Amino acid sequence: MSSLKARVLVAVVGIPFLLLVLGWAPDWATMVLLALMCAVGAWELMHAVAAEAGKPLLPLTVLAAALVPVCVYGEQSIRYAKLTALPVLPLTGLLGAVLVLALFVVAILRYDRERPVPFAVLTAAVFAGLVFPLMLSCLLRLRMAYGSEGGEIVGRIMVFLPLCVSFGSDTLAYFVGCTLGKHKLSPRVSPKKSVEGAVGGLIGGVLGALLLTWIGAHIISDAFMGPREILFFGLVGSAVSQIGDLSFSVIKREFGVKDYGHLLPGHGGILDRFDSVTFAAPFVWLLLQLL
């Protein structure tokens, strides 16, 4: 099967699945999906950058990554349960502190046995088990962000904004790059990416934001983003998502890895497919908090 056919097949199966889980199923289904994705992504990253040296930290890292969306879900549920007297516990902060402490305990024990864990592996475990899941879990924050005002339907729409921008950017960048790409964007990091493809990605990001706005307007009978917001989220969101794509490519190049995994045919692993979303999701969530 060709790479393009595999990509199309994954899209045909994956897009309806994401629509079902993120747009229709209860909030906890999004939490479960993200917990699985974070666990797989943490395993992929540790396997790629740490190999044998990271095996002692792998169980802790994968477990912490899976628990991050659970903690985010708990925080958001308390915040919007109208229990105003109950403080929102910093569950993610507590989890992060426990993870770092546990990782260093393992490192200390290994050091005393003359089998030290390199500090680079420790930092990789913190990124894989905490930073990456926190970034991707912003999808869950978007999904649950409007619960207190009875605007669950808005959350079900807004969770797709980073996805539409990222996937629109990735798709148009791929096709424009394949057909018109002549000038290399970053030859050593990603040899196949071109300046023309990057420009196509910016347009694709805008089209993705426009498509979501059009669909959302039919669902809630209101265009929740105007032309300026569509252009802004599309352009800046695409730029951020492309930086995310290149950032994870830098890691792959440094460690000589072609793909992080083989879970998604034609795409690679979870990190290969959702690298751009990982960067776009926190950007969209933070900007919406400011606005």
N, C-alpha and C positions, 0 to 999 in steps of 0.2 A: 504494500500500500504506500502510495506517495505521501510526502509530508503534507501537501495541501489537502489531499483527501482525508488524511487522519485529522488534520485541524478542523475540517468541515464536520466530520463525524463527531468529534468531541463537542463542537459548538451545537450541533443538532440535539445531542443528548444533554449537554451541560446547561445550556441556556434555559430550557424549560424547567430543569431541576432547580436552578437558582431562583427562577421566578416563583416556583412553588414554595420553596423554603423561605426565601427572604420576603416575598410579597404576599403570601397567603397564610402560611403556617404560623403558629404562635411564636412569641419571642424566644421561648426556650429552644425551639427547633433551630433558630439561627445560632443560639449559643452552642448547641451540640455540634452543628456543622463547623463552626469556627474552632471549637475545641479540637475536633479531629484534624482540621486543616493546620492548626498551629502545631499540634503534636507531630504530624507528618513533616511539616516544614522544618521544625527543630531537628528532627532526625536527619533530614536531608542535609541541612547545613552542617551539623556536627560530623556527619559521615564524609562530607566533602572537604572540610577544612581541618578536621582533627584526626580522623582515621583512628589508628590504634591508640594514640595518646589520649583521645577523648572518650574511650570506652568506659572508664570509671565514672565519668560525669554524665554519661548518656541517659541513664534512667532518671536522674534528678532533673535534667534539662527537659526531657520530653514530658515528664509529669508536670513540671512547672508551666510549660508552654500550654498544655491542655487545661490547666487550672486558671490561667489568666482570663479567658472569656467567661468562665464560671464566676470569678470574682467581679468582673465588670457587670455581669448580669445581676449579681447580688446587690451591688452598689446602686445600679439604675432602678432595680425593683424597689429598694427601700426609699429612694429619692422620690419616686412617683406613686408610692402606696398611700400618700396622704397621711402618713404617720409623722406629723411635723415635730412631735416631741422626741422622736427617735433619731439620733444623729446618724449620718451616713458614715459607716465605718470605712476607713481607707484600706479595703481588702487587698487591692492590687499593690499598695505600698508595703503592706505587711508581708504579702507573698514574695515581693522582690527582696525584702530584707532577709527573710528566711532562706530564700534561694542562694543569695550571695554568701550568707553564713555557712550554709550546708556545703556549698562548693568549696569554700576554703577549708572546712573541716576535712573534707575528702583529700584536698591537696596536701594538708599538713600530714595526714596519716600516710599518704603515699610517699611524701618526702622522707619521713622517718624510716620507711622501708626501702629507701634508695631507688624508688621508682617515681621520681617527681613528675607532676603534671605541669607542663610549661604554662607560663602566665598567659601567653597568646591563646592557649586552649581554654583557660579560665574565662578570658574576655569573650571568646567565641561562644562559650556556654551561656554567659550572661545575655549576650545579644540574641542567641537562639531561643533561650528559655524565657526571656522577659521583654526585651526591646521589640523584637519582631512581633510577638503575640500582642503586645500593647498597641502597636501600630495597626495591625490587621483587625484588632477588636474594636477599632473605631467604627467599623461597619455595624457592630452591635449597638454602639452608642447612638449612631444615626437612626438605627431601627427603633430604638426605645426613647428617642430624645423628646417625643411630643406626647408621651403618655399622660402627663399630669393635666394637660388641657383637653383630654379626650380626642387628641388629634392623632390617633394611632395610624390612620390612613395616610397622614402626611409622612410619618416615619417610614411606612412601607414603601413610599415613593422615594424619599430622600436617600434611603440606603442604596439605591441604584445609581445615584449621581456619580460617585467615584468609579463605579463599575462601567457606566456608560461612557464616561469621559476616557477612562483608561483603555477599554476595549475598542472604542471608536478610534482612539489615537493609535493603538497597536495595529488595528486592521488596516487603516488607510496608509499608515507608514509602511507597512509590509508591502502592499500592492503598489504604492507609488515608488517605493525603493526598488522593487523588482522590475518595474517598467521604465522608470525615468532616472533611477539613481546612477549618478556618475561621479559625484564628489564624496569621498569618504568622510564620515562624521568623526569617528574615533577609531582609526584602523587597528590599533593595538588592543583596544578594549573589545570592540565588536566589529570585525572586519566587514560584515555584510550591511551594516547600517550606513546610510548616506544622508547628506544634508537635505537632498530633495525628499527623502523619506521622512526626515524630521519635520520638514515644513508640512508635508502631507499629514503627519501626525497631529500637528496643531489644528489643521482644518478638521480632521477626524474628531478631535476632542470637542470642538464647537458643535459639530453635527451630532455627536453623542448627547451633549447637554440639550441641544435643541429637540432631539427626538424624545428625551425624557420629559421635557417641559410640555411638548405636544400631547404625549400620552397622559401625563399628570393632569393637564387641563381638562381632558375628557373624563377623567375619573372623579376629580373634585370640583369640576366646573369653575376652575380658576387657574389662570396662568401664574404659577407661584414664582416664576422668574421672568423678568423682563429682558429685552434685548441686551442691555448692558451686563446683567448678571450672567446671561447665557454666554456672551462673548468672554467675559472675565473668567468664569469657571472653566469654560472650554479651553481657552488659551493657556492660562496659568496651570490649570489642572493637567493639561497635556504635557506641559513643560516639566512639571513635577513628576508625572508618571514616567516620562522618558528618562529623567535623572535616576529614578528608582530602577528602571530597567538596566541602565548602564552601571549603576552602583553594584547590583548583584552580578553583573558581568565582570566587573573588576575582581570580585572575590573568586569567580570561576577561573579567570585567567591566572590569578596569582597561584592558585593551587592546581592548575592544569586539569580542570574538570570541564567537560563539554556540556553536560546537563546535570542538574541536581538530582534528578530521578527519572523514572519511566512510567509514572502513574498515569499520565495523560498523553496518549500517543500523538505525535506530531508537535507536542508542546514541551514535553519533559516532565518535570515534577511540579509540585505545588509552588515552589519558589520560582520556577521558570515561568509559570503562567500568571502568578499573582504578584510578581515582583513590582510591577508598576502600580497595582492597586494598593500594595502595602504602603507605598509613599503617598498616593493620592488620597486614601481614606482619612488619615489624620489631618491632612491639609484642608479637606472639605469640612471636616467636623470642627476644627479650630476656627476656621473662617466664619462658619455659621454661628459659632458662639460669640464672635466679635460683632457680627452683623445683627 
